[in-house]
Amino acid sequence: MTPPTTWFGTISWTPRNVFLNSEDIPLDSDIADVACTHLHVAILMKDGKLAIRRVDEEDGIPRILDSEESTILVTTSTSIFLCNQKGILKVMEEGEEKKRIPFPWPVKIVEAVGGHDHVIFRDSQGNLFSMGTGTRGELGVGLVRRIDEPVHIEQLAGIRISKVSCGGWHTVVLTEAGDAYTWGWNRYGQLGKNKASTEVYPVLIDPAEEFSVSEEDIDDVTTTEHTTTVTIGHAHFVMGSDDERINEFELK
């Protein structure tokens, strides 16, 4: 099966095998999730163990780390995080040092999505939390250099979010009511028309203004490094462009 695409690549996998650049990485346990950074492949297994292997290692044996049950795996371009009701466990780049990061209050996280250097968390009540680098507004809480613990995105308080999608430096979310909000870097128009070059707080996407459609309910949102795709019924509308790549790294 193939996990959702992140802006920095995808890896194909079956219940017990991961395929990286046509190379088979066999494992002894069933796989729960797979994600990648620029230099590492992270494989979360159903028995709670985490396997990490550098992308550029040939025939390398994955390093196995103990994890925890009921864990969500999420990565940025350089870091690996494991998230559950106890908080966030950051696995450092070399996979040797761990750091526990708490949420501002007890939450049940059901979704975690990473961009280049930011992560957005969604809890069971539809609340959003963000952490990481915010120099391009990607955290949705103002223009900040960096936040190392998750903060509540207060501008969306009271709005139940059903899905999160992160590009390299921007974020798009879908609400249960069928609205979509976006924020972050808008260098290629990935946030939509009449948006600032950087939106530091969530802004609403207006389908009528943006796509000249009569239907206002949005069914899905997805992102790549510099694009946002909005799905309304059977129609897909793309904002932004990936033609000019800032990052040369790509998994194939």
N, C-alpha and C positions, 0 to 999 in steps of 0.2 A: 504494500500500500504506500501511498505518497502523502506525507504530511503537508499542511498548508505552506505555501511558499512565503518565505521571508524575503526582504529586499536583498539579502546577501546570499541567497541560494536555497536549493532544496536538496534533500537526500532521499533516495528511494529505499524502502525497507519492507521486509516481510516479518511475520511474527518472531523469527529468530535470526534474521540476517539483515545487515545493513550494507548497502551498495554505495560506495564512495568512489567517484571517477572510475566506474566499472570494476572496482575492486570489492570483493566480498569480505565483509567482516563478520564471521560467525560468532554467535554468543551462546552461552549455556542456559540462559533463562529467556522467558518470553518478554518481548519488548512492549513497553507502555507508550513511550514517546521518544522522538529523536529531534534534535535541534543542532544548529551549528553556529560557531563564531567564525571570525576570519582565520583562526589557526587551529581550532579544535572542533571535533565532533563530540557531542554529548548524547549519551544513550541512557535513558531511564528505563529500568526493567521492572516488571511487575512484582518482583520479590523485594523491591525497595533499594536495590543497588544501582549505582550510577557508574557507567563506563565512560571514560574520556580518552580520546586519542587525537594526536595532532594530525591535521590534514596532510601535511607534507611528509609524514612518516610512511615509508614503504614497508609493508609486511609488519607493521608495528602492532604489538599486543596492547589492547586498551587497558588503561589503568582503572582498577575497580575501586570505588569508594562506597562506603555504607551510606545509605540515604534513609528516608523515612516513608512510612505508608501515607497514602492519600496525598501525594505530592504532585505539584504542577511544575513542569520544566519550562524555563524561559531563558533566552539568551539575548545579549546585545552583540555588537561586533567583536567585543573582547572578553566579556564576562559571562559566567554561567550562574543562574540562580535556581534554587528549589524553593517552592512556596507551599505552605499549608496553613492550618489554623493557628499554629504556634508562631508564625511569622515567616520571614524570608531567610534562607540560608544562602549566603554568597560563597560560591566556590571560586577561589582566586584563579588567575589565568594559568598557573602551573598545576592547579589541582591539588596542592598540598595544604594550603591554609584555608580555614573556613571562618566565616563571620556571620553571627546571628543578627538580623535586623528586624526590629519590631514594627508593627503597625501602630498608628496612634490610638486605636482602641480595638478590642477583640472583634475580628471579622472572619467570615468564611469566604475565602477567595475562590471563585469559580473560573476565572480567566485571567491570564497574564500574557502580555504581548510586548515584545521588545523592538526598538528601532536601533539606530546606530549606537546611541549611548543613552537611551532612556527606556524606561519600562512603565507601562500602564497596567494597573491591577483593577479588576472588577469584582465586587463582592456579591453575595447572594441577594442583596437588596437593590442591586443596580447602582451602587455608589462606585465612584472611581477614585483611585489613588495613583500618584505618579512619583517617580524618583529618577535621579540621574542628572545629565547635563541639560540645562535649559537656556542656553545662549541664543537659540533660535526659536524660543517660545514653545518648544515641544512638550513641556511639562503641563501647559495649560493653567499655570498659576502665576503668570507674570514673567518678566524677563529676569531670570536668575542664572548665576553661573553654574551652580551645582547644588543638588540636594541629595544627601546620602541615606536618608530614611524616607519612606513613603509619606506623602502629604495628601490630604483630601482635596479634590478639585471642587471647591465650594461653588463655583459658578454653575455647576450642574446639579447641585443639591436639590433633591425633590424630584428629579427627572430620572426615571428608571432606564438605565442603559442595558441593552440586550447584546451588543457586540462591540468589540474594539478591534481596530486594525491600525498598525503603525507602519509608516514608511520610514525612510532613513531619518528624516528630521521633521516629520509631521505626523499627526494622529487624526483618525476619523472614527467617530462612534455612531452607532445606530441606536435609537431609542425604541422602547416597546410600542410607542405611538406611531412609529414610522417616520420620524424626523432624523436628520443627520447633522452632526456638528463636527467641525474640523478646526484645527489650530496648528501652529508651528510655522515652518519655513514655506514660503510661497514663491520661491525663485522661478519655478517653471509653471506656475498657475495651478498647482495641485490642490489649492484650497478653494478655487473657484473664482468667478468674476467679481470685480469690485471689492476684492479683499486686499488688505495691506501686504507689503512684502514680507512682513512677519506678524502673525497674529498670536499674541501671547495668552489670550483667553479663548474659550470655545466660541465659535461663530456659527450661526445656522446656515445651512445650505437651502436655498429656495429653489425647488425644482422648476417652477414656472419661469423664474428669471434666468436660471442657469441653463436650462435645457429646452425652454419653450414648450413645455408639456402641460396638459390640463390636470393630469393625475399628480397629486401631491404626496401620497404615501410612498416612502422608499422601502424597498424590500431587502436590499443588501448593500454593503459597502466593502470594498477591498482596496488594498494599496500595493504599490511597488515602491522602489526607492524614491521616485519623484512623481508618482501618479496616484490619482484616486479614481476608482471606478464605482459609479453609483448605478445600481440596478433598480429599475422601476418596471414591474411586470416582466415582459420578455426583452425589454430594451436595456442596453448597457451604455452608459455615458462616461467617457474618460476625460479627466481633467489632468493637465500636466504632461510631461514627456520624460522618457528615460533615454532619449537619443544621445544626450551629452552626459556621460558618466563621470562622476567625480572620483569614484572608487574603481580601481581596475580589477579587484578581486571578484571572482565568480566561480561558483561550483558548477560543474557540468555533469 
